[in-house]
């Protein structure tokens, strides 16, 4: 009976521990995404500006 109680307690505490670890990992991942968002947006704006400049210089490729 004592073995059963110890097993249940370890199982429950293990699940609580894993929940905390997963929650911490997700929070850090979301913070990393938020930190990288401005860099990604700048890269996308730069890429679209480069595409527009390329099409201006090579208008025959744009089909206009």
C-alpha positions as CSV (number, residue, x, y, z in Angstrom):
1,X,0.0,0.0,0.0
2,X,2.8,2.4,0.8
3,X,4.5,1.6,-2.5
4,X,1.2,2.4,-4.3
5,X,1.0,5.8,-2.5
6,X,4.6,6.6,-3.3
7,X,4.1,5.7,-6.9
8,X,1.0,7.9,-7.2
9,X,2.8,10.8,-5.5
10,X,5.8,10.5,-7.8
11,X,3.5,10.3,-10.8
12,X,1.6,13.4,-9.9
13,X,4.6,15.4,-9.0
14,X,6.3,14.3,-12.2
15,X,3.3,15.5,-14.3
16,X,3.3,18.8,-12.5
17,X,7.1,19.1,-13.1
18,X,6.7,18.3,-16.8
19,X,3.9,20.8,-17.1
20,X,6.1,23.5,-15.6
21,X,9.0,22.7,-17.9
22,X,6.8,22.7,-21.0
23,X,5.2,25.9,-20.0
24,X,8.6,27.5,-19.4
25,X,9.9,26.3,-22.7
26,X,6.8,27.7,-24.6
27,X,7.1,31.1,-22.8
28,X,10.8,31.4,-23.8
29,X,10.0,30.4,-27.3
30,X,7.3,33.0,-27.6
31,X,9.7,35.6,-26.2
32,X,12.3,34.6,-28.8
33,X,9.7,35.0,-31.5
34,X,8.7,38.5,-30.3
35,X,12.3,39.5,-30.1
36,X,13.0,38.4,-33.7
37,X,9.8,39.9,-35.2
38,X,11.2,43.3,-36.0
39,X,14.3,41.8,-37.6
40,X,12.1,39.6,-39.8
41,X,9.8,42.5,-40.8
42,X,12.8,44.6,-41.8
43,X,14.1,41.7,-43.9
44,X,10.7,41.3,-45.6
45,X,10.5,45.1,-46.3
46,X,14.1,45.1,-47.6
47,X,13.3,42.1,-49.9
48,X,10.2,43.7,-51.3
49,X,12.1,47.0,-51.9
50,X,14.9,45.0,-53.6
51,X,12.2,43.3,-55.8
52,X,10.7,46.6,-56.8
53,X,14.1,48.0,-57.7
54,X,15.0,45.0,-59.7
55,X,11.7,45.1,-61.6
56,X,12.3,48.8,-62.3
57,X,15.7,48.2,-63.7
58,X,14.6,45.1,-65.7
59,X,11.0,46.0,-66.6
60,X,11.0,43.4,-69.5
61,X,11.0,40.7,-66.8
62,X,7.9,42.0,-65.1
63,X,5.7,41.7,-68.2
64,X,4.7,45.4,-68.2
